[in-house]
C-alpha cells in the first residue's frame, strides 16, 4: 500500500496538494455529492469537525459525480453550495472519480485498505466514509447510510 500522505490531488482551486499537511491527525475522508439523498450529512460532518478538530480530527470531502450524476457542478459551485447550505469549514477538494479505471489513487488505496461488504472494494454510493488513524492506517469504512454522528465513538478512540 502506498503512503496515503504522498498521493497528490487537487484543491478546489486547481492547486496540487496531498494529505501531508494532515500527517499525525485523524482523518475522515468522504466522497460527497450536492444533489444526493445523503447530502444533509454535510451538516453531520461539519458538526463532527467542529467538535473534534481541536483534538486532531480533519474531515476531507472529495466530491464525486459517478453516482446518479449527483455532483454536476464545477468545483467553485460545489464550494459555494457547501458554504451557503451547510456552513462547511472543512476542506472540500476538486472532484474525483472513486471507482473504475480512472479512480483517483487516493480512493484506490483507501478501498484496498478497507474493503466493503464481502471484500468488495468498489465504493457503492456517495458519502462512503473512510477513517484513518494518526499513523496513516485506514481503520474503518462506513456506508453512506451511516450518519456521521454514529462515527463519534470510533473517532474518539483514535483521538
C-alpha positions in Angstrom: 0.0 0.0 0.0 1.3 3.4 -0.9 1.7 6.1 1.8 -1.6 7.9 1.8 0.2 11.2 2.7 2.2 11.2 -0.6 -0.7 10.8 -3.0 -1.3 14.0 -4.9 -4.7 15.5 -5.6 -6.1 18.9 -6.4 -7.7 21.6 -4.2 -10.9 23.1 -5.5 -8.8 26.0 -6.9 -6.8 23.5 -9.0 -3.6 23.6 -6.9 -1.8 20.3 -6.3 -1.7 19.2 -2.7 -1.6 16.0 -0.6 -2.5 14.7 2.8 1.0 15.6 4.1 -0.3 18.7 5.9 -2.6 16.5 7.9 0.0 13.9 8.9 -0.4 13.0 12.6 -4.2 13.8 12.6 -7.2 11.5 12.5 -8.8 11.8 9.0 -12.3 11.2 7.9 -12.3 11.0 4.1 -15.7 11.1 2.4 -16.8 11.1 -1.2 -19.6 13.6 -1.4 -22.3 15.0 -3.8 -24.6 18.0 -3.6 -27.7 16.5 -5.1 -27.9 13.2 -3.2 -30.4 12.0 -0.6 -27.4 11.8 1.8 -26.3 15.4 1.1 -27.7 16.6 4.5 -24.8 14.6 6.0 -22.6 17.6 5.2 -24.2 19.1 8.4 -23.2 16.0 10.5 -19.7 16.1 9.0 -19.4 19.7 9.9 -20.6 19.0 13.4 -18.0 16.3 13.9 -15.3 18.6 12.5 -16.2 21.4 14.9 -16.5 19.1 17.8 -13.2 17.3 17.3 -10.9 19.4 15.2 -9.1 20.9 18.2 -8.3 17.3 19.3 -6.9 16.4 15.9 -9.7 15.4 13.5 -9.8 16.6 9.9 -12.8 15.9 7.7 -11.9 15.8 4.0 -14.5 15.9 1.3 -14.0 14.7 -2.3 -17.0 15.5 -4.5 -17.8 12.7 -7.0 -20.2 12.7 -9.9 -20.1 8.9 -10.6 -23.3 8.0 -8.8 -26.5 9.2 -10.5 -24.7 12.3 -11.8 -25.5 13.9 -8.4 -22.5 16.2 -8.4 -22.7 18.1 -11.7 -21.4 21.4 -10.5 -18.0 23.0 -11.0 -15.5 22.9 -8.1 -16.3 26.6 -7.4 -20.1 25.9 -7.4 -19.6 23.0 -5.0 -17.6 25.2 -2.6 -20.4 27.8 -2.7 -23.1 25.2 -2.2 -21.3 23.7 0.8 -20.6 27.0 2.4 -24.1 28.5 1.9 -26.2 25.5 2.7 -24.1 23.8 5.4 -21.5 26.3 6.7 -18.8 23.8 5.7 -15.4 24.8 7.1 -13.5 21.6 6.5 -11.6 21.1 3.2 -13.7 20.2 0.1 -11.3 19.3 -2.7 -11.7 19.0 -6.5 -14.0 16.4 -7.9 -12.6 12.9 -8.3 -13.7 9.5 -9.5 -13.7 6.8 -6.8 -14.4 3.7 -9.0 -13.3 2.4 -12.3 -10.1 2.6 -14.3 -9.8 6.3 -13.7 -10.4 6.1 -9.9 -8.3 8.6 -8.0 -5.2 6.8 -6.5 -6.2 8.0 -3.0 -9.6 6.2 -3.2 -7.9 3.1 -4.8 -5.6 3.0 -1.8 -8.5 3.6 0.7 -10.6 0.9 -0.9 -7.8 -1.7 -0.9 -7.1 -1.0 2.8 -10.7 -1.1 3.9 -12.8 -3.3 1.6 -16.5 -3.2 1.9 -19.1 -6.0 2.5 -17.9 -9.4 1.3 -14.5 -7.9 0.4 -15.7 -5.8 -2.4 -13.6 -2.8 -3.0 -15.9 -0.6 -5.0 -17.5 2.4 -3.4 -21.2 1.8 -3.5 -22.6 5.4 -3.4 -22.0 9.0 -2.3 -21.0 9.6 1.3 -18.9 6.4 1.8 -16.6 7.3 4.7 -13.0 6.2 5.5 -11.5 6.7 8.9 -7.7 7.0 9.0 -5.7 6.8 12.3 -2.9 9.3 13.2 -0.3 6.9 11.8 -2.0 6.8 8.4 -3.7 3.4 8.7 -7.2 3.0 7.3 -9.1 1.7 10.3 -12.7 1.9 9.2 -15.1 2.1 6.3 -18.6 3.3 6.7 -21.6 3.0 4.4 -23.4 6.0 3.0 -26.4 5.3 5.3 -24.1 5.5 8.4 -24.8 9.0 9.8 -21.6 11.0 10.7 -22.6 11.3 14.3 -22.6 7.4 14.6 -18.8 7.6 14.0 -18.1 9.7 17.1 -17.2 6.8 19.4 -14.7 5.4 16.8 -13.2 8.9 16.2 -12.9 9.5 20.0 -10.9 6.2 20.3 -8.4 7.5 17.8 -8.0 10.9 19.3 
